[in-house]
Structures are given as structure tokens and as C-alpha cells.
Amino acid sequence: MRILTTLFVLLWVCLLPLHAQQVEQADSLLSNRMDGLVDRMLPRGSNVGALFVDLATGRTIYDYQSDMLSRPASTMKLVTAVTALSGRGAGKAFRTEVWYTGRIERDTLHGDLYVVGGFDPEFTEDDLQMLADSVCRLPFSVLSGRVYGDVSAKDSLYWGSGWLWDDNPSAFQPYLSPLMLEKGTVRVLALPGKRAGEPATVMCTPESGYCRIVNRTRTNTRSAGPFRVTRDWMHNSNDILVSGNVSATQARVINVFAPERLFMQAFVERLRQGGLRCDTAYAFAELRRDTAEAVLVAAHETGEQAVLGQMLKESDNLNAEAMLWRTGAQVAGHRRVTAKDGLKETRRLIERLGLSPADYRLADGCGLSHYDYLSPRLLVELLRYAYSRTEVFQKLYKALPVSGVDGTLKYRMGYGTPGFRNVFAKTGSYTGVSSLAGYLKTRSGRWVAFAIMNQNSLSGRQARALQDELCMEVITGW
């Protein structure tokens, strides 16, 4: 028996170098095939950085210029997400509150109402109605004071550093405020009239007196030009200009300037509809909670996972910025939080990873900024960090788009390809930039963290094709 054991050990020792050599050769072949994909598929005149790392062993599967600095576009949302999920306030809901100050005598509140914003980017008309109904059920029907909005949680800068001014009034370019209603946007619906040439019927939601519709449409009149919805954003006007031919139902969504005013206008209108007699002229002021007269009467909460899911699966810029500012607010412990307060937490996390924040440029939370500069290595290190912490990874994994299934990966690596349901990643794109970063699962059951960052490519389609092929090569070959 001892002889057999000795022979087995000797055989194993002899075969170990051979096995290691075979593994090394396989790794080399995979790396060569991926180099070939880059050579053949990289859009002309562009560049790319990529890194794939086995999460179980920490081995680098493929490295191509992984320290190259690139603009991340919406893969910046991964940085914001991992920072928020790792911070002190992780797990807390986004909360909007209604308070009153003063005293109630008979049918009158001798005091004021305050709506306190908490950066909830998913706050809807139904949520607003719920808050208004809660107030209208209180034991008074007359408000002698005023209705105030408290937006003191944030500074007055409503856009991120390096955002493009002429993306306005697109819905993806939000004005950030602690008080948001329907993401600070309005939905314009146009219905054809009964006769050609007459104006279409135009409606705007959420309903409020904050926005005024200027209707310049014509029904079934091709000479009126294409249907268009805009506003005089150069002068911060919220007059909604609707023009052009309407031959079928049309809908558009655009942002509004000063969304906290849209919120407050709609809130006061719903209070009055509910029977509360109050001044229609709302104002803004900070609630003093340290007085005995301050009473919390209603609140609405949106869970962190709901905000995170919309942020990553649908690449929602407002949700990412709200997450960044909320992270800053939880750590800073003061009012009028700035983007820098949130980004400080990101820099602290980068240092914990053993990297230097000075090697990167962080400007916002969603990636709209053209000042952001990251590397594939940084993204992969953040993904590895998240994977190593169950409480972080479970939330992040659940919120990521799934290839061929949902979110921004719904139509990529679909059914019948090796990538189908095997890639869980965040996309990022605007003119000249296309990125993909996240996790993938190989056919052999291994988990891999990866980041691919294409720069200076005017063909997003070609850049995405290269990203997909690199992922599928690892899925089938690792």
C-alpha cells in the first residue's frame, strides 16, 4: 500500500508541470483569439481597453491596455452604485416627508406645512396624491400659514460638472432637486382633431398650473412639418411648445426647469382639491425640526433596490445623481450637500482597493460628464470588491441588465448565442464612447469580472459587436 501511495505521489508530481503547461497554453490560445478579435473588429481610428479577471482565483484572463484612461459614459453608474451600497447609509430608503408647525385650534392650523425632500427619483403622481390625502385627513381644513418646500438637503447646482448644455430639454438630462415629481419631466400627449387643419388636442401630465401649453399643431396637415415638443430652455421657460402635423396619437417626454416648483405647484393644487383651504402661493424654506411645534404627519419611502434597479437596468441618469447626492448627505452630516461630498466617498473606496484616486477623474454620478476618466482596471477592481461582499453583490447583481433578457442588454447576445443570459453588465454610450462592464458566467461555471471601454468610435454598433464577441469568447473558452 505504501508503495502504491508513493508511486501515485511521484506520478502526480511528474504530471503537475505538464498540467500547468497545458493550462498556460490554453490561456495563451484564448488570449491570442481575443487579440485577433480586437485586430479584426476594432472600429477604424478608435481605441479600446479591456480586462477580464477570474473571480475565484484572481487570475487575469485577458488584459488589453487595462490602465488606459477612458470616458466611462454610463458605466460610471457602477462606481456610484458600489460606493452607495458599501457606505454607511446602505439599505436606507429614499424618504419624502410632510410636517406641520404651529397649533391646531378648532378647524384651523395656525402654522405652516413643510414638504421635506429626500432625493427620491421615483416619486410619482400617485405618491403625491397619497401625501396630499394624508394631510387632508388631518383634523383641520384651514391653513392660516403657508405651504413650504424644504430643498435644503442640496446645493443650488442642478446639473453635474461637464454636462452638455444643449442636451436640454431631453428627459435624460434631469434637473436634480431633493423634491422630484415624475423625474422632473412632463409627458405631452397629442390627439388628432376631428377635421384636417384644426389644432390637435394636447394634454400634459402631471397636471398642474406650472407648465403652459402653446399649441401650434395641425391635424393631418403635412405642410405643418414633423411633430415636435420643446420649450424655450435657453431662457429657462416652462412654456411647452407643441407644433407640427398630428395624424395619429403622439407622445413626448421633456424635462422642466426647477422641478421642485412643479412638485410644489402640483402638491398645493391637490391639497385644495382635497378640501384644504390654503394659500396657492407656496414658498421654500428650511424646516426647523428642533422645535416642539414641528410634527411629522406623513411620509413616503422608495426602497434603495427600486432606485438601483432603474438606475442600472434602464441607465437612469436622475437615479444615479440622486444616489450620489444621497450618499454624500449620509456621510457629510450637513445641509446643502454637493456632488463633491458624494465623490469623496468614492475616492475613499478607491483607496481601500489599493489604487490612487489621483490617477482618475470623477465629476458626476451618472457618466453624462465629459470630465469623467476611469480605466478598465478600476472598474474591474470595484466589481471584484462588490463580489467579495455578499450584501453588496446581491443587490448589485439583481439590478444589472441581463444579456438577451432585459434593460439595456435586452437586444444584445440574445437567444441562440453563447452570451444569452450569461452576461450581467452595465452599458455606457454617447458619441465616440461605448463601454460594457460587469460580470459573466462561463460554460464551465466560472464567474468573471470584466470591463471593456471603447473610445473615439463613431460606430456604436461596431464597438458593441466587439464587446459582445470578447465576452462570448471568454464564456466558451474559459
Residue pairs with C-beta under 8 A, 6 or more apart in sequence:
27 61
29 477
30 61
30 62
30 473
30 474
30 477
30 478
31 61
31 62
33 473
33 477
34 62
34 64
34 470
34 473
34 474
35 64
37 466
37 469
37 470
37 473
38 48
38 50
38 64
38 466
38 470
41 462
41 465
41 466
41 469
42 48
42 454
42 466
43 454
43 457
43 458
43 459
43 462
43 463
43 466
45 456
45 457
46 454
46 455
46 456
46 457
46 463
47 65
47 68
47 454
47 455
47 456
48 64
48 65
48 452
48 453
48 454
48 455
48 463
48 466
49 64
49 65
49 66
49 67
49 68
49 70
49 375
49 376
49 451
49 452
49 453
49 455
50 62
50 63
50 64
50 65
50 66
50 376
50 450
50 451
50 452
50 453
50 470
51 60
51 62
51 63
51 64
51 66
51 376
51 377
51 380
51 450
51 451
52 60
52 61
52 62
52 63
52 380
52 448
52 449
52 450
52 470
52 474
53 59
53 60
53 61
53 380
53 384
53 448
53 449
53 450
54 60
54 61
54 446
54 447
54 448
54 478
55 384
55 387
55 439
55 446
55 447
55 448
55 449
56 446
56 447
58 384
61 448
61 474
61 478
62 470
62 474
65 376
66 375
66 376
66 377
66 380
66 451
67 375
67 376
67 377
68 375
68 376
68 453
69 360
69 361
69 373
69 374
69 375
70 373
70 374
70 375
70 376
70 433
70 435
70 453
70 454
70 455
71 367
71 370
71 372
71 373
71 433
71 455
72 79
72 367
72 372
72 373
72 374
72 379
72 428
72 433
72 435
72 453
73 367
73 428
73 429
73 430
73 433
73 434
73 435
74 315
74 317
74 366
74 367
74 426
74 427
74 428
74 429
74 435
75 367
75 374
75 379
75 426
75 427
75 428
75 435
75 436
75 437
75 451
75 453
76 320
76 364
76 365
76 366
76 367
76 369
76 372
76 374
76 428
77 311
77 312
77 315
77 320
77 365
77 366
77 367
77 426
77 428
78 312
78 379
78 382
78 383
78 426
78 437
78 438
79 346
79 362
79 365
79 374
79 378
79 379
79 382
80 311
80 320
80 323
80 324
80 327
80 342
80 346
80 365
80 366
81 308
81 311
81 312
81 320
81 323
81 396
81 399
82 349
82 382
82 383
82 385
82 386
82 392
82 396
83 324
83 327
83 342
83 345
83 346
83 349
84 90
84 304
84 308
84 323
84 324
84 326
84 327
85 308
85 386
85 391
85 392
85 395
85 396
86 349
86 385
86 386
86 389
86 392
87 327
87 330
87 331
87 345
88 330
88 331
89 326
89 327
89 330
89 331
90 304
90 391
90 392
91 304
92 304
92 330
93 301
93 302
93 303
93 304
94 118
94 119
94 120
94 121
94 122
94 301
94 302
94 303
94 304
94 307
94 322
94 326
95 118
95 120
95 299
95 300
95 301
96 115
96 116
96 117
96 118
96 120
96 123
96 127
96 131
96 179
96 299
96 300
96 301
97 115
97 116
97 118
97 296
97 298
97 299
98 113
98 114
98 115
98 116
98 131
98 134
98 135
98 296
98 297
98 298
98 299
99 113
99 114
99 116
99 287
99 289
99 294
99 295
99 296
99 297
100 109
100 111
100 112
100 113
100 114
100 138
100 294
100 295
100 297
101 111
101 112
101 114
101 145
101 287
101 288
101 291
101 293
101 294
101 295
102 109
102 110
102 111
102 112
102 144
102 145
102 293
103 109
103 110
103 111
103 293
104 110
104 138
104 139
104 140
107 140
107 141
107 142
108 140
108 141
108 142
108 143
108 144
109 138
109 140
109 142
109 143
109 144
109 145
110 144
110 145
111 143
111 144
111 145
111 293
112 143
112 145
112 146
112 147
112 148
113 135
113 143
113 145
113 146
113 147
113 148
113 278
114 147
114 148
114 149
114 150
114 285
114 287
115 131
115 147
115 148
115 149
115 150
115 179
115 263
115 264
115 267
116 150
116 153
116 178
116 287
117 149
117 150
117 151
117 153
117 154
117 177
117 178
117 179
117 180
117 260
117 263
118 153
118 178
118 326
119 153
119 154
119 176
119 178
119 180
119 322
119 325
119 326
119 329
120 180
120 300
120 302
120 307
120 322
121 180
121 183
121 307
121 310
121 316
121 318
121 319
121 321
121 322
122 302
122 306
122 307
122 310
122 319
123 180
123 181
123 182
123 263
123 300
123 302
124 181
124 182
125 181
125 182
125 205
125 206
125 266
127 300
128 181
128 206
128 263
128 266
128 267
128 270
129 270
130 298
130 300
131 267
131 298
131 300
132 267
132 270
132 271
132 273
132 274
133 274
134 297
134 298
135 271
135 274
135 276
135 297
135 298
136 271
136 274
136 275
136 276
138 297
141 275
141 276
141 277
142 276
142 277
142 278
143 276
143 277
143 278
143 279
146 278
146 279
146 281
146 282
146 283
147 264
147 267
147 268
147 271
147 278
147 279
147 282
147 283
148 282
148 283
148 284
148 285
148 287
149 179
149 260
149 263
149 264
149 282
149 283
149 284
150 178
150 284
150 285
150 286
150 287
151 177
151 178
151 179
151 260
151 284
152 178
152 286
152 335
152 336
153 178
153 325
153 329
153 335
153 336
153 337
154 176
154 177
154 178
154 325
154 329
154 336
154 337
155 336
155 337
155 338
157 338
157 339
158 175
158 176
158 177
158 258
159 173
159 175
159 176
160 321
160 339
160 363
160 364
160 365
160 366
160 368
160 369
161 339
161 363
161 364
161 369
161 371
162 363
162 364
162 368
162 369
162 370
162 371
162 372
163 173
163 364
163 368
163 369
164 173
164 368
164 370
167 173
167 368
168 233
168 255
169 230
169 231
169 233
169 254
169 255
169 256
170 254
170 255
171 183
171 185
171 253
171 254
171 255
172 317
172 368
173 255
173 317
173 368
174 180
174 183
174 184
174 185
174 255
174 259
174 317
174 318
174 321
175 184
175 255
175 256
175 257
175 258
175 259
176 184
176 318
176 321
176 322
176 325
177 184
177 258
177 259
177 260
177 263
178 260
179 259
179 260
179 263
179 264
180 259
180 260
180 263
180 318
180 322
181 206
181 259
181 262
181 263
181 266
182 205
182 206
183 316
183 318
184 255
184 256
184 259
184 262
184 318
185 253
185 254
185 255
185 256
186 204
186 205
186 206
186 211
186 240
186 253
186 254
186 256
186 262
187 204
187 205
187 251
187 252
187 253
188 202
188 203
188 204
188 213
188 229
188 240
188 242
188 251
188 252
188 253
188 254
189 202
189 203
189 204
189 205
189 249
189 250
189 251
190 200
190 201
190 202
190 203
190 217
190 227
190 242
190 246
190 249
190 250
190 251
191 200
191 201
191 202
191 203
191 246
191 249
192 200
192 201
192 219
192 220
192 246
192 247
192 248
192 249
193 199
193 200
193 201
193 219
193 246
194 219
195 219
196 218
196 219
196 220
196 221
197 218
197 219
197 220
197 221
198 218
198 219
199 215
199 216
199 217
199 218
199 219
200 215
200 217
200 218
200 219
200 242
200 246
200 250
202 213
202 215
202 217
202 242
204 211
204 213
204 240
206 262
206 266
207 266
207 269
208 262
208 265
208 266
208 269
209 265
209 269
210 238
210 256
210 261
210 262
210 265
210 266
211 238
211 239
211 240
211 256
211 262
212 238
212 239
212 240
213 239
213 240
213 242
214 239
214 240
214 241
214 242
215 242
216 241
216 242
216 243
216 244
217 224
217 227
217 242
217 243
217 244
217 245
217 246
218 224
218 244
218 245
218 246
219 245
219 246
219 247
220 245
220 246
220 247
221 245
222 245
223 245
224 243
224 244
224 245
225 243
225 244
225 245
226 244
226 245
227 243
227 244
227 245
227 246
227 250
227 252
228 241
228 242
228 243
228 244
229 240
229 241
229 242
229 252
229 254
230 240
230 241
230 254
231 237
231 238
231 239
231 240
231 241
231 254
231 256
231 257
232 239
232 241
233 257
236 257
236 258
237 257
238 256
238 257
238 258
238 262
240 254
256 262
260 284
264 282
264 284
265 282
267 282
268 278
268 280
268 282
269 280
271 278
272 278
272 280
286 335
287 294
288 294
304 395
305 395
305 398
305 399
307 319
307 322
307 323
308 319
308 323
308 395
308 396
308 399
309 398
309 399
310 316
310 319
311 319
311 320
311 323
311 399
312 396
312 399
312 400
312 401
312 407
312 426
313 399
313 400
313 401
313 406
313 407
313 408
314 407
314 408
315 407
315 408
315 426
315 427
315 428
317 366
317 367
317 368
318 366
320 365
320 366
320 367
321 364
321 365
321 366
323 365
324 339
324 342
324 343
324 364
324 365
324 366
325 337
325 339
325 341
325 342
325 365
326 342
327 341
327 342
327 345
328 337
328 338
328 339
328 340
328 341
328 342
328 343
328 344
328 345
329 337
329 341
331 341
331 342
331 344
331 345
332 341
339 363
339 364
339 365
342 365
343 362
343 363
343 365
346 357
346 362
347 357
347 362
349 382
349 385
350 356
350 357
350 360
350 378
351 357
352 385
353 378
353 381
353 382
353 385
354 381
355 377
355 378
355 381
359 375
360 373
360 374
360 375
360 378
361 371
361 372
361 373
361 374
362 372
363 369
363 371
363 372
364 371
364 372
367 428
368 430
374 453
375 453
376 437
376 451
376 452
376 453
377 451
379 437
379 451
379 453
380 437
380 449
380 450
380 451
383 437
383 438
383 439
383 449
383 450
383 451
384 449
385 392
386 392
386 393
386 396
387 393
387 439
387 447
387 449
397 424
397 439
400 407
400 424
400 425
400 426
400 438
400 439
401 407
401 408
401 409
401 410
401 424
401 425
401 426
401 427
402 409
402 421
402 423
402 424
403 409
403 412
403 413
403 414
403 419
403 420
403 421
403 422
403 423
403 424
403 425
403 471
404 410
404 411
404 412
404 413
404 414
404 415
404 417
404 419
404 420
404 421
405 421
408 426
408 427
409 423
409 425
409 427
412 419
412 423
412 464
412 468
413 419
413 420
413 422
413 423
413 468
413 471
413 472
414 420
417 468
417 472
418 443
418 472
418 475
418 476
419 440
419 468
419 471
419 472
419 475
422 440
422 441
422 442
422 475
423 438
423 439
423 440
423 471
423 475
424 438
424 439
424 440
424 441
425 436
425 437
425 438
425 439
425 440
425 450
425 471
426 436
426 437
426 438
427 434
427 435
427 436
428 434
428 435
428 436
428 437
429 435
429 460
431 458
432 455
432 456
432 457
432 458
433 453
433 454
433 455
433 457
434 454
434 457
434 460
434 463
434 464
434 467
435 451
435 452
435 453
435 454
436 450
436 451
436 452
436 464
436 467
436 471
437 450
437 451
437 452
437 453
438 449
438 450
439 447
439 448
439 449
439 450
440 447
440 448
440 450
440 471
440 474
440 475
441 447
441 448
441 475
442 448
442 474
442 475
442 476
442 478
443 475
443 476
444 478
446 478
448 474
448 478
450 470
450 471
450 474
452 466
452 467
452 470
452 471
454 463
454 466
454 467
457 463
